[in-house]
Amino acid sequence: MLTDEARAAANASSWSVFRASGNALFASLDPVLRGMPVDRWPDVAALNDAAQRRDRLVVNANGEPIRFVPQEGRPARFEDAYEPRIFLRGEVMVRESNWHDLFNALVWMTFPRSKAAINARHFASLKAQKSPQRSALGDALTLFDEDGVVVLSSNVGLLELLRRFRWKELFVECREAVRSDMRFLVFGHAMYEKALNPFIGMTAKSVLLPVPADVIQLEGVALNAEADRLLGAYILEPGNLLHGRSLSPLPVLGVPGWWPPNEAAAFYDDTSYFRSGRLGADACGSSPGS
C-alpha cells in the first residue's frame, strides 16, 4: 500500500505528464490549466484559488460562488446530496486525487454558465420526481454532463451530416469544410477522463449549435465564453434535453486533429465505430448558421 508521500509523488508525476501531453482533445481546458500548479496535483485549495481568479464568474444558478470541497460520506438529507448541495450552497464535492472529479472542477471553470444550467435543471427535476428512478430529463442531463461535446458550425449542412451519421461525407469528403466551419469542444468530464487513454469506441453525446461565421473565428477564452453562453441558454430552454435521444452520438476519434490515425480516409471504414444511421443530407451542406 502506498504511503501518503508515495501517493503524492505518483499524483504529481501523472499530473505533470498530463500537463505536457499537448493532446488536442483537452484544448478547451488550456486557459484554466495555465492557472494550475505544474509540479503538484491540484487540491481543493488550488482549485478554489483558480476559480476565484477566473475572468468570468464561476457561480451556481443562484449567483452563489462555486467552492470545491472535499468529498464527504453518504448524505442523510436531500439538501446535502450532490446536485442540491451545488444548487443551494454552491459546494461541489471533490474526491482527493481523482481525475474524474478534477476534470469536473476544470469544466466548471471553463463553462460555468452551462454547468450551472445543468445543475439547476437537475435540482428542479429531483425536487419534482416521485420515485428514486432518474427521469428521462435527468438521464439526458447526466449523459451530456459526463460525455458531452458541444459542436458549433456556421454551416448547418455539416451539422446535418453529423446528425444523420454520414461520417465519411463529413470527415473525409467535407474535411476542409469541417476544419473551417466547425468547432468541437469537449464538455463532459468523463470524456476528458477517457481521453487520458483514448480508445476506439469513445463516443460522445453532442449538442449541435448553428452559429454565425464570426463565432467560428474565435479562439481560446473568447471561443469558450461564447460557446458557454450559447450552450447555457440551450440547456435552460425547457424543450431541450428532455431525453437521451436529444443528443447526437459523435465518434470523437474521428474529429480532425483529435487522433492522428484519422488522417487516413480508411480510418473511417470501421463501421463498428462509425456506425450508419439516418440518411437524407446533401454532402457538405451549404446553409449558413444564424
HELIX and SHEET records of a PDB file:
HELIX    1   1 ASP A    4  SER A   21  1                                  18    
HELIX    2   2 ALA A   24  LEU A   29  5                                   6    
HELIX    3   3 ASP A   30  LEU A   33  1                                   4    
HELIX    4   4 VAL A   44  GLN A   52  1                                   9    
HELIX    5   5 PHE A   78  ASP A   80  5                                   3    
HELIX    6   6 TYR A   82  ARG A   89  1                                   8    
HELIX    7   7 TRP A   99  THR A  110  1                                  12    
HELIX    8   8 PRO A  112  ALA A  128  1                                  17    
HELIX    9   9 ALA A  136  ASP A  147  1                                  12    
HELIX   10  10 VAL A  156  ARG A  163  1                                   8    
HELIX   11  11 TRP A  167  LYS A  168  1                                   2    
HELIX   12  12 GLU A  169  GLU A  173  3                                   5    
HELIX   13  13 ARG A  175  ASP A  181  1                                   7    
HELIX   14  14 HIS A  189  ALA A  195  1                                   7    
HELIX   15  15 ALA A  213  ILE A  216  1                                   4    
HELIX   16  16 GLY A  220  LEU A  236  1                                  17    
HELIX   17  17 GLY A  244  SER A  246  5                                   3    
HELIX   18  18 VAL A  252  GLY A  254  5                                   3    
HELIX   19  19 PRO A  260  GLU A  263  5                                   4    
HELIX   20  20 ALA A  265  ASP A  269  5                                   5    
SHEET    1   A 2 ARG A  67  PRO A  70  0                                        
SHEET    2   A 2 GLU A  91  VAL A  94  1                                        
SHEET    1   B 4 MET A 182  VAL A 186  0                                        
SHEET    2   B 4 GLY A 148  SER A 153 -1                                        
SHEET    3   B 4 THR A 203  PRO A 210  1                                        
SHEET    4   B 4 SER A 248  PRO A 251 -1                                        
END                                                                             
